[in-house]
Amino acid sequence: MARRIEGPYDFSRYGFTKFNDGATWLLSKGEDYSVSGETLLANARRWARDEGLEVDYKLIEAGPREPEQVAVRFRRTGLRSISDAG
């Protein structure tokens, strides 16, 4: 049966709030997340949209000795991304 819990409760499964400092973060599968990189990015984009932010990202495929990794950076909407500079 459902039960009521005391809040606040962080409904963001991956806790993206801790990565929202403007820095670029490198997340490794198996250490920082367990789903596919595409699923993690979909959740990051949804969270960013709900928070009024944009997210820059890159999926880094797994290598022979390296796990799949995802680089993410959250920024306020309207700021230039790294790839726009130049």
Backbone as CSV, one residue per row, in Angstrom:
resi,resn,N_x,N_y,N_z,CA_x,CA_y,CA_z,C_x,C_y,C_z
1,MET,0.847,-1.181,0.000,0.000,0.000,0.000,0.891,1.241,0.000
2,ALA,0.445,2.259,-0.660,1.192,3.521,-0.720,1.273,4.141,0.660
3,ARG,2.382,4.826,0.898,2.533,5.512,2.172,3.070,6.912,1.935
4,ARG,2.713,7.789,2.793,3.136,9.180,2.693,4.515,9.337,3.334
5,ILE,5.376,10.116,2.677,6.700,10.376,3.238,6.845,11.866,3.472
6,GLU,7.743,12.229,4.352,8.005,13.632,4.630,8.975,14.172,3.586
7,GLY,8.731,15.368,3.095,9.571,15.977,2.080,10.638,16.847,2.697
8,PRO,11.417,17.547,1.948,11.385,17.501,0.485,12.088,16.251,-0.042
9,TYR,11.677,15.821,-1.204,12.249,14.646,-1.836,12.796,15.043,-3.192
10,ASP,14.005,14.643,-3.496,14.621,14.972,-4.787,14.145,13.970,-5.828
11,PHE,13.254,14.411,-6.699,12.713,13.519,-7.718,13.637,13.384,-8.926
12,SER,14.701,14.136,-8.955,15.675,14.012,-10.031,16.519,12.781,-9.749
13,ARG,16.325,11.746,-10.520,16.974,10.464,-10.261,18.495,10.584,-10.192
14,TYR,19.064,11.424,-11.009,20.512,11.531,-11.069,21.054,12.723,-10.297
15,GLY,20.195,13.485,-9.647,20.658,14.606,-8.838,21.442,15.626,-9.649
16,PHE,20.902,16.038,-10.795,21.620,16.965,-11.669,21.910,18.303,-10.991
17,THR,21.196,18.622,-9.929,21.419,19.888,-9.227,22.881,20.047,-8.833
18,LYS,23.516,18.966,-8.408,24.914,19.070,-7.962,25.876,19.352,-9.111
19,PHE,25.429,19.166,-10.352,26.272,19.451,-11.517,25.976,20.809,-12.143
20,ASN,25.071,21.572,-11.543,24.626,22.842,-12.108,25.473,23.998,-11.589
21,ASP,26.775,23.965,-11.866,27.661,25.031,-11.408,28.408,25.698,-12.569
22,GLY,28.005,25.384,-13.803,28.646,25.984,-14.971,29.882,25.249,-15.440
23,ALA,30.358,24.283,-14.662,31.543,23.510,-15.049,31.130,22.359,-15.958
24,THR,32.084,21.825,-16.684,31.847,20.632,-17.488,32.193,19.420,-16.631
25,TRP,31.266,18.484,-16.557,31.422,17.283,-15.741,31.521,16.068,-16.647
26,LEU,32.422,15.149,-16.322,32.587,13.897,-17.055,32.042,12.771,-16.177
27,LEU,30.972,12.135,-16.643,30.311,11.065,-15.899,30.646,9.730,-16.562
28,SER,30.983,8.740,-15.762,31.379,7.431,-16.277,30.309,6.392,-15.967
29,LYS,29.965,5.602,-17.001,28.995,4.531,-16.809,29.573,3.507,-15.840
30,GLY,28.727,3.027,-14.947,29.143,2.066,-13.952,29.573,2.727,-12.657
31,GLU,30.060,3.957,-12.745,30.463,4.695,-11.551,29.443,5.779,-11.211
32,ASP,29.040,6.553,-12.223,28.125,7.676,-12.011,26.703,7.399,-12.496
33,TYR,26.541,6.464,-13.401,25.216,6.107,-13.913,25.235,4.672,-14.405
34,SER,24.038,4.070,-14.502,23.951,2.669,-14.914,23.128,2.459,-16.177
35,VAL,22.405,3.467,-16.611,21.575,3.363,-17.817,22.431,3.660,-19.041
36,SER,21.841,3.608,-20.223,22.589,3.969,-21.427,22.893,5.467,-21.415
37,GLY,23.922,5.853,-22.122,24.265,7.268,-22.223,23.135,8.085,-22.819
38,GLU,22.425,7.503,-23.801,21.298,8.206,-24.420,20.195,8.486,-23.407
39,THR,19.939,7.512,-22.527,18.912,7.700,-21.495,19.341,8.774,-20.503
40,LEU,20.601,8.740,-20.094,21.108,9.770,-19.183,20.968,11.155,-19.806
41,LEU,21.330,11.281,-21.079,21.230,12.579,-21.751,19.786,13.032,-21.893
42,ALA,18.875,12.109,-22.175,17.454,12.474,-22.266,16.968,13.023,-20.928
43,ASN,17.377,12.389,-19.834,17.001,12.871,-18.504,17.649,14.219,-18.203
44,ALA,18.897,14.409,-18.611,19.584,15.689,-18.395,18.893,16.806,-19.172
45,ARG,18.520,16.531,-20.428,17.825,17.548,-21.232,16.479,17.897,-20.627
46,ARG,15.745,16.894,-20.164,14.432,17.139,-19.545,14.589,17.963,-18.266
47,TRP,15.552,17.593,-17.427,15.776,18.328,-16.188,16.160,19.778,-16.483
48,ALA,17.069,19.974,-17.442,17.509,21.323,-17.800,16.323,22.161,-18.280
49,ARG,15.501,21.589,-19.144,14.320,22.306,-19.649,13.410,22.710,-18.503
50,ASP,13.160,21.789,-17.585,12.276,22.083,-16.453,12.852,23.152,-15.528
51,GLU,14.177,23.285,-15.493,14.848,24.275,-14.649,15.126,25.579,-15.394
52,GLY,14.715,25.669,-16.676,14.971,26.868,-17.457,16.426,26.987,-17.891
53,LEU,17.087,25.846,-18.061,18.497,25.812,-18.444,18.664,25.125,-19.789
54,GLU,19.866,25.226,-20.318,20.250,24.448,-21.495,21.396,23.551,-21.070
55,VAL,21.603,22.479,-21.797,22.688,21.565,-21.466,23.533,21.317,-22.713
56,ASP,24.840,21.461,-22.561,25.785,21.053,-23.592,26.233,19.657,-23.212
57,TYR,26.400,18.783,-24.180,26.748,17.411,-23.842,27.504,16.736,-24.973
58,LYS,28.196,15.682,-24.617,28.872,14.843,-25.598,28.912,13.430,-25.038
59,LEU,28.465,12.476,-25.847,28.536,11.070,-25.492,29.862,10.531,-25.999
60,ILE,30.645,9.950,-25.116,31.959,9.414,-25.466,31.852,7.896,-25.408
61,GLU,31.953,7.279,-26.576,31.793,5.823,-26.671,32.855,5.104,-25.851
62,ALA,32.508,3.904,-25.400,33.435,3.090,-24.619,34.595,2.631,-25.489
63,GLY,35.763,2.560,-24.894,36.945,2.046,-25.564,37.285,0.672,-25.024
64,PRO,38.394,0.107,-25.476,38.769,-1.231,-25.017,38.931,-1.326,-23.497
65,ARG,39.438,-0.264,-22.878,39.649,-0.275,-21.429,38.921,0.844,-20.708
66,GLU,38.136,1.584,-21.430,37.430,2.734,-20.863,35.923,2.515,-20.943
67,PRO,35.194,2.907,-19.897,33.734,2.810,-19.956,33.160,3.936,-20.819
68,GLU,31.912,3.778,-21.228,31.197,4.869,-21.881,31.187,6.041,-20.913
69,GLN,31.304,7.253,-21.451,31.280,8.453,-20.619,30.396,9.509,-21.262
70,VAL,29.901,10.402,-20.437,29.081,11.519,-20.901,29.648,12.792,-20.277
71,ALA,29.931,13.779,-21.115,30.344,15.098,-20.639,29.111,15.997,-20.682
72,VAL,28.826,16.690,-19.590,27.667,17.588,-19.523,28.057,18.907,-18.880
73,ARG,27.370,19.964,-19.334,27.503,21.280,-18.708,26.156,21.969,-18.808
74,PHE,25.630,22.385,-17.675,24.360,23.106,-17.641,24.651,24.600,-17.645
75,ARG,23.831,25.361,-18.402,24.014,26.808,-18.467,22.652,27.476,-18.597
76,ARG,22.625,28.751,-18.232,21.377,29.508,-18.372,21.016,29.638,-19.842
77,THR,19.746,29.620,-20.131,19.254,29.766,-21.493,19.730,31.082,-22.088
78,GLY,20.214,31.031,-23.310,20.639,32.232,-24.013,22.123,32.508,-23.959
79,LEU,22.869,31.852,-23.091,24.313,32.037,-23.066,24.946,31.223,-24.190
80,ARG,26.052,31.723,-24.694,26.722,31.018,-25.785,27.353,29.739,-25.283
81,SER,27.265,28.697,-26.087,27.930,27.457,-25.731,29.379,27.520,-26.180
82,ILE,30.172,26.581,-25.718,31.589,26.531,-26.096,31.735,26.426,-27.608
83,SER,30.874,25.626,-28.235,30.985,25.429,-29.679,30.582,26.671,-30.465
84,ASP,29.869,27.632,-29.840,29.485,28.882,-30.520,30.624,29.899,-30.515
85,ALA,31.575,29.746,-29.610,32.670,30.709,-29.496,33.611,30.559,-30.686
86,GLY,34.225,31.624,-31.077,35.195,31.470,-32.135,35.176,32.558,-33.065
